[in-house]
Amino acid sequence: MSSRGSRDRVVASEIEDPFLRRSVKSALHLRRYMPFYVFGTIWIITLAAFPSIRGGPDGGGDQGNQVVATRADDESVGTGDVAEATVDTSADAATADAAATAGGATGAVTGATRPGTKPGTKTAAGTATAGAAAPTGGGEAGQPVTAEQAASAIQRETGTTRLGQPCGPGVLQIPNSTYAPPCQNVYDGPNGGVTAPRGVNGTEITIVRRKFPDSANSRAVDEVNSRAGYASADVTTAVRNEFIAYFNKSFELYGRKVKWGTYESQNGDSTAEAQSKGKEGACLDAEHIAKELKAFGVLGNATWPFSECAAERKLMAFNAGAYYPERWYKKYHPYLWGTVMECERISYQVGEYVGKRLLNLPAKWAGDAATKAKMRHFGTYVPDNDGFQQCVQITRNEIKNKYGGDPGPRYDYQLDISRFPDQAAQAAVQFSAAGVTTVILACDYISATVLTAAAERQGWRPEWMTIGTGATDVDNSARLYEQAQVNGHLFGPSQLGATQKLIGPESEPGKVYQDATGKTIPAGTTGDYFSLIHMFDLLQAAGPVLNPENVAKGAMTLPPSGAPAFAYGYWSYLDGPDGSPGAGDHTTVDDSREVYWVSETKSGVTQQGSASDKYYNGADGKDGTYKEAGGGTRYRNGEWSKDEPPIYPPR
């Protein structure tokens, strides 16, 4: 046992509060890979790469309900994948540059489909007219692409798709997928062969999944996953591979297919990278993937330092730096893209939510009569990471300058899990002394767990506001919180859809898997469905001349998607972080719903699994769930109404 590990266990054992001690001990064995349970893996724990969001086995206790949605060392979860990619891209860069000048993604979508309208109803301007035949290249796929061929290659809403389905207005490339792009006619012309510096030839696009090495910690996570009822790594791998095979058949990739490989990190440190450190090791990994594996892009464990290293080497990262601000993505344009809402957009939305719905009103959902009678005074709990600090400042500026309110104190905590208990205790004391009535949880769910426990120890009962980050808005996470603190007192914006829309046979991944295989999707996994479809969307939109520049051009031709269920929110690249139409961004999710937490409690103790009223039960039948306000209405920036939240209605 390492000296640091010994110190961690001593810290945990010395915590007097049994709930807090139990919570911290359950997390300490994840220490090395903790960041993928903090904020870096919202796309794991929730959608883009999660194997599941579901409850643990029947019975009480923390272990049965802890969110352990994936092996923390490996975002994509799995072993036994395709061998490392080694496609030969020996043609020189001049050939790629010449091919790129022939043309790329063409057309533009004018306007943005509003939430509730059918996705895929906009046609890219400048493409072939309806009914036009697919262009014939008259030669091998790898032959040069003329400007005319490139301009006519993306024939949306006409002809027949790769799956043989009739294509027309409102039809998407894949049945039962609301996040697939508008359907396209089959293209049988040339694609230019080698059109990117590396990883692209006439028949293949090399994508590499980066993972961290197996370890005692990862095996411990596997064990917890099993007890919690989540899919195993092997099951997730099998489902992922089924989706990749199906998407290769379904998407229009202009004569190419994705060649999938795995690279196990030899140099990276996941904890350091999640704290925006460890760039030297991350860059060594990126160098290997770019130069030795000759990949076009990476999907998996694209932490912030690694993403920067990848972009510096002209390597695309399709799930780059979760929550990092849009200004960061722009700095590395066109190489970095992501699914989870970047923190600038979140911050503008939180400022609007507070300013329109909460400011200058009593804290009516606080936990005691004295606090309920006070006008709201906010406090923010946020990591001391530079990117998050920049974004939280946006919220504070919005509250102060736009809405004339006081953003209140802020507690900046370190992403060191052994420090979580003492930092939470300090924050609770400071917030309580400052008269904070409403805590903005700009943090991860483990921090929220220890902070609510610390508040209970202090006898301080504020309102708790999730902003949808770090899985704080997932049922499994909130079941770990001190229920006397959050039952009837926790609410706020959530970028996710309800759990039943995300997982299981009736979810979008479940329906697409049924189409792909004729089988029911295994329990506890999405097979990385959302991150995969995001990547394939961009590859199709780029057109036959595939390179990072044309991926970026193509992204701006994709209409908004996700309607009507919005399982993973409203997807669009068209608007800026503050909601400015046409300004564009590099991440998909643009909106949030409003949620509030309910659980059945007796004497401040959650009665796990015993709730008889469906009001308190989640989709998995367990006690404790986030309810949707306003029938699940979703809001983009600028759309929140100036009304008190319609939460905790009389029953």
N, C-alpha and C positions, 0 to 999 in steps of 0.2 A: 504494500500500500504506500502511495506517495505521501510525503509530508503534507502537501497541500490537501490531498484527500482526507488525511487524518484530521487536519485543522477544520475542514468543512464539517466532518462528522461531530467534532467537539462542539462547533458552533451550533449545530442542529440539536444536539443532545442537551445543551444548556438553555434552550428556549423553554420558558416555563409554561406558556400557554399550549395545551395539548393539541388543539386544532392547528395552530401555527406550526408547532413542531412536526406534526404529522405531514402537513403540506410541504414543508421545506425538505424533510427527509425523502419524501416521494420524488422530489425534483433533483436532489443532489447527485444521484447516480447518472443524471443526464448532463452533468456539469460541462464536460468537454464539448458536448454538442448542444448545449443549452440554447444558443441563438436560434436554432431551428424550432424551438418551442417558444421563442420570445416574439420578435416581430418579423424576422427574416422568413418565417415559414407560414405567414398567413395564407400564402398560396398552397402550402401543404395542408395545413390544418383545415382550411376551408375548402377551396375548390380546385384551383388550377392544377394542383398535383396531389390532392389529398386522397388517401385510400378510403377514408370514411369520416362521417360525423354521425356517430351513434352512441347510445349509452352503453354502459358496462353491463355485466351480468347482473341478474337479480340479486337484491340484497343490499345492505348498507355498506358504509365505509367509503373512504376516499378512493381507494384503488379501483373500485368498481365503476367509478364515474369520472376518473381523470381523463382529460383529453390527451390521448396518445395516438394521434391520427396517422403517424407514419414513423418509420425509423428515422431518428433525428440526424443520423449521419448521411442520409441519402434521400434527397427530396423526392426522387422518382420512385423510390422503394422497390428494390428488386435485385435478384441475383440471377445469374444464368442468362444474361442478355446476349445480344449479338456480339461477336468478337469485335475488338477495336477496329475502327474504320481505317482503311489504308488505301483509299482510292488513288489512282495515279493521275495527278493533274500536272504533268510535266510540261505541257505547252507553256510558252513564255507569257509574261504579263502583257506584252504588246498585243498578242492575239486577243486576250480578254478585253483590253482597252478598245481595240478596233471593233470587236463585236458589240461592246456596250454603246458605241456611237451610232449603231444602226437604229436604235430606238429602244423604248422601254414601255412601262405602263403608261397608257394614254387615257385621256378623258378625265372628267371630274364630276363629282356628284354635287349638284346645287341644292342647298338647303339641307335640313336634317329632319328625318322622320321623327315625329314626336312620340313619346311613350304611349303605347297602346295601339299604334298603327302597325300594319304588317311590315316586317323587315323585308328588304330586297325589292322594294317597289321603285327604286330609282335606277335608271340606266346610265351607264357611263357614256358621256357625250363623246362623239367621235368614233364610236365603235361601229361595226357593221350593222346595217339596218335589219329589222326583223325579217326572217326568212332567207337571209343570205346564206350561201353555201360556205362551208368551212374552207379556208384557203388551203391550197395544195402546194406543198413545198417543192414537189418534183425531185426530191433527193433525200439524202440521209438527214436525220434530225439534227446532227451536229453541223450542218452547213450554215454559212452566214445568213443572218436575217436582214432582209432589206427593211428600210424605214416603212414602206407600204405594208409589208407583211406584219411588222411589229404593231402598226397602227390598227390593223384589222384582226389581230389575234384574239383579243378579248371580246368575244361576241356574247354579251349578256342578254338573258331573257329571250333567247331564240334557239331554234334547232333542237339538238338532243344531247343530253349530258353523258358523261363517261359511264354512268350506270344504266344508260339506255332509256332514261326518263325524258318525256317531252318537256322542253324548257320554255317558260313563258313568264309574263309579269307576275311577281309575287312568289315564284317558285325558287327554292333555295337548292344549292348544290347537293345537299344530303337530306333525304326525307327525315322528318322528326327531329331535325336539329334547327333550333332558332338562332344559333350562332354561326352557322355556315354562311358563306357569301352567296350573293345572287347566282343562280344557275348560269352555266355557259355552254355554248355549243362546242362539240369536240373539235380540237385543233389538230391538224395533221401536217402542219408545215414545219419548216426548220426551226431550230432553237438556238443556233449559234454555237453549240458545243460548249467550249470553255468560255464562259462569260463573266467569271469572277476571278479574283486573284488566286483562289483555291477552293476546293470542295465542290466544284460544279463542272460536269462534263455533259456530253450529249445525252446520257442515260441516267445519271445519278446526281443526287444532292446529298452530301455527307453531313449528317448531324450527329453530334457526340453528346452523350449524357455524362456529365461530370459527377462523380460520387466521391465520398470520403471513405477511407478504409474501414473494413469491419473491425469490431473491437468488442471488448467485454461490455462496454456501455451500450453499443448498438444491439448486442444480443439481449441485454437486460430490457431494452426498449421493446424488442420483439416479444419477449415474455409478457410484458405488461400489455402490449397490443393484443396478444392472444387472450389474456384474461379479460380484457375489455370487450372482446368480441369483434375486433377489427380483422380485416383480411391479412393474411400472411404476405411476406415479400414475394414469395413465389406466385401467389394468386394475382397480386397486383401486376407483376411482370407479365403474366400470361394474358391478362385483360389488356394491358397496354399494347402488347404485341399484336393482339387481334385488332385493336383500333388503328395501329399504324398500317397494317396490311389492308384494312378496309379503306382508310383514307387514301392510300396509294392508288387504289382502284377507283375511288370516287372523285377525288379532286382533279381539276385540270392542271397538270404540271407540265404540259407541253412536251411530252415525250420522255420526261424524267420520272424517277421515283426517289423517295427518301431512303437513303442507306443509313441505318441506325447503328451506332456503335457506343461503347461504354469506355470511359477512361476513369480509372481509380487514381485519385489525387496522390501524388508522390511528395508534394511540397506544401500543400495548403494547411491552414489551421482554421477550422470553422469558427471557433470562438473569437479569435483575433479578427477574422474577416467580417464577422457580424458587427464588430465594434469599429468598423472602418479602419482596421489595422491589418497587418500581415500581407501588405501588397507585394512584397518581394517574393514570397512563396506563391501567391496567387498568380503573379506574372510568369513564374517558371512553369506553372501548369498551363497557362494560356499559350506560352511559347511552344510547349510540347504539342498541344492540340492543334495549333496553327501550322507549325513547321513539320512535325513528324506525322501527325494523323491527317493533315491537310483537310481540315474540316471547314465547311462554309459557316456553320453556326453551332451553338451550344444550347441545350435545353436541360437544365438540371444544375442546382447549386451555383447559380450565377450570382454570387454575393456581390456587394458593392465594389470591393477592391478587384475581384476577379473580372467583373463587368468592365471596369475601366481598363484593365489589362487587355481584355479581349478587344475592345474598341480600338485601343492603340495599335493593335495588330490586324485591324480590319476584319475581325472575327465577330460575327453577329451573336448576340445573346438574346434569346426570345423570352426569357423570364428574368430580366435584369433587375437588380437592386430593389427589392420590394419596399415601397413607400418612399423611396428617395424622390426629391422634388423634381418637377418637370424641367427646371433650369439645368439640372444635372443631365437629364436625358438629352436636352438640346445641345449641351456641350459636346456630347459624343455622337451626335446625329451623323449618319443614319443607322448606327450599329446596334443600339439598345432599345428594346421594346418590352412591355410587360402587361400583365393582366390586372393585378390589384390596383386600386385607385391610388395615384401618387399623392404625396402628402400636401402639396400646394392646393390641389382641388379639395381634399379633405378639409384643410384649414379654412378655406373660404366658406365651405359649406357649414362647418362648425360655427364660424363667426356669424353667419346668417341665421342659423338655427337658434343660437343663443340670443342674438339681437332681436329677432322677430317673435320668438315664442317663450322666452324665459326671463329676459332682462326686465328689471324694475317691477317684479312681481314677487309675492311671498313664496317661500320654499315649501309649497303645500304638500309635497311628497317626501318630506324629511321624516325621520323616524321618531321624533318626539314633539310634543306640543310647543315647547319654547322655540325650537328651531323653525317649525312650521310657521310661526307668527312673524318671523324675520323676513325682510326683503333679501332676495338672493345675493350672496357674496360668493364668487367663484374661486376655486383653487384648482390648479392643473398639476397632474402627476405625469412626468414625461422623462424618457431616458436622456442622458446628457450627450447623446450622439449629435454631431454637428448638423446633419441633415434634418433631423427631427426638430432641433432647436430653431432652425431657420423657419420651419413650417409653423411651429407653435407661435412664433412671433407674428406671423401673418394673422392668425386668429386673434391674438391680443390687439394688434393694430386695428383689425376690423371692429372688434367690440368697442374699443376706445374711440376711434376716429370716425367710424361710419355710424355707429349706433349710440355714441355718447355714454357708454357704460364703463365700469371698472372691471378689467380682466382679473383682478385679484392676484394673490401670491402664486408662485410656481415652485414646485419641488422637483429638482433635477436629480434623478437617481442613476447610479452606476449599474451597468449591465454585468454585475458580478453576483451570481445567485447566492453565494455565501454571505453577501451583504444585504440581500433583500429584506430579511427580518428587521435588522436594526434600522435600515433606511425607512422602511414602512412605519416603524414605531416613531421615528423622528418626525416623519411627515404628518402622522396623525396628531402628534402633540402640537406641531407648528400650525397646522391647519385649524385645529380646534381653538388654539389661542388667538388666531387671527380672525376668528368668527366666520370661518368658511361654512357655508350652508350647502354648497353644491360642488362635488368633486368631478372634474372633467378627467376621465380615464384615457389619457393619451399614451397608453402603455400596453403591455402584454397581459395575458390572463393570469400568469403566475404572480405577477406583481399585484394585480387586482385582488387575487386570493389572499395574499399576506396583508395587503393594506386594509381590506375589509375586516380581517381578523384583528388587526392592530386597533382599528377604530372601535371595535367591540370591547376590547380591553380598556380603552380610554373612556368608555361610556359616551362616546361621541357618535351621533346618529344623523349624518347629513343625507342629502340626496346624492345619488350616484348616477353619472351620465357616461354611458358608453359612446364612443365615436366610431365604433366599428373596426378598430385596429387590433392586431395581435390576438385575434380569436376571442376578444372579450365579449362578443355578441353571439357566441355559439352556446347552445343549451348545455352541452357537456362541460364547458368552461364555467359557466355561471353556477352550475350545481356545486362547484367547489367553494364558491364564495361563502362568507358567513351569512347564512340565510336571514338571521334576525336583522342584518344590515340592509339586505337588498330586496327582500320580499316586499313588494309594494313601494320600493324606493329607487329602483334602477330602471333607466330608460334612456332613449336617445337614438341617433341615426345608426343604421346598419346597412352596409353595402350588399350583404348577402341576401339571397332569397331564403324562404323557409326550407328546413332540412329535407322535407319530403320531395321538394322540387330538385334536390341535388343528388340524392342517393336512393337506390332501390329500383325495382323493376318499372315503376311509373315515372321515374325521373328522366330527364333528357339523356344522360349517359345510359340509363337502363334501356330506353327505347331504341337508341341507336345501336347499342350492343345486340339487342334482339334482332334488328335488321341485318346486322353484320354477320351474325353467327347462327341465328335461329335458336339461341339459348337464352336463358335468364341470366342476367349479370350476377356474378357471385356476390354474396353479402359483404358489405364493409369496404367496397372499393369503387372508384370511378375509373381506374386505370389511367389516370392522368388525362382524362378526356378533355377538360377545358383548356389546359395548356397546350395540348396537341392540336386541338381545332384552331386555337389562336395562331399557332405557327403555320398550319396548312392554309389558313385564310390569307396570310401575308404572302406565302409562296405563290398561291394562285393569282393574287392581285398583281404580282410583280410582272406578269407576262412572260413570254418565252426567253427574253434576254435577262436572265436572273443574275442580279448583283445587288448589293446593299442599297444603292441609289434608287433602283427601280422598286425594291421593296417599299422604300419610303414613299415614292410616288404612288404606288398602288394602294397603300394604306389610306391615302386621302380620297380614293375613289370608292371605298367601301361604305355603303350606307349603314346607319345605325341598326343594331340587331338585338335580339333577345325577347322581342314581343311574342306572344302576350304574357307569358309566364314570368319572364325576367328572372330565371333561376339564378343567374349570376349577374344580375343587374343589366342596365342599359349600356351596351357596348358602342363606342364611337371614338374615332380619332379626330373628329372634325372641329370640336370646340376647345378653347383654351381652358386652363385650370380655373379661371374666374368665371367661366361660362361664356366668354366672348365667342360668338359664332364665327366659324371659319379660321380661328386662330390655330387650331390643331394641337395635338399632344401625342405622346408615345405610349400611353396606357389605355386599356379598354374601358374600364368601368367608370361611368360618369354620374351615377345617381345613388340614392339611398332610400330606404323605407324607414319608418319610425316604429320602434319596438318598445315593449315594457315587460319587465320580469315578474312572474308570479310563481309561488311555490307554496305548498301546504306546510305550515310549521306549527309546532306545539312547544311552547316554552323555549322558543328560539332555536329548536333543533329540527332540522329537516327530516321528515318521515319518508325516507327514500322508498319509492315504489308503493306507498300506501294511499296515495291520493285517490279518493273515490270520485272526485269531480273532474271531468275532462278539462275544465278550465285550467287546471294546474298541471295537466299531463302533456308531455311533448309527444312528437310523432312516434317515438319509440315506446310510448306507454309509461315512461318514467316520470316521477314527480319533478316539477320545475321546468318551465319553458318560457321562451320569449313569445309574447303575443304581438300580432301586428296591429298597429293603430290605423284607423281609416281604411280598413279593408285591404291593407297592403299597398296603398297608393305610394308611388315612388316619385322622388323629387330630384331634379337637377338644380345646380346653382342658379339662384334667382327665382325659384319656383315655390319656396316655402311660404306659406301664408302667415300673416301676422295674427295668429290665434294661439291660445294656450294649447299644448299638446292634448289630443283627445285620447288620453290614456287612463287606465284604471277606472273604467266606467262603472257605475253602480250595477250590481248584479242582483 
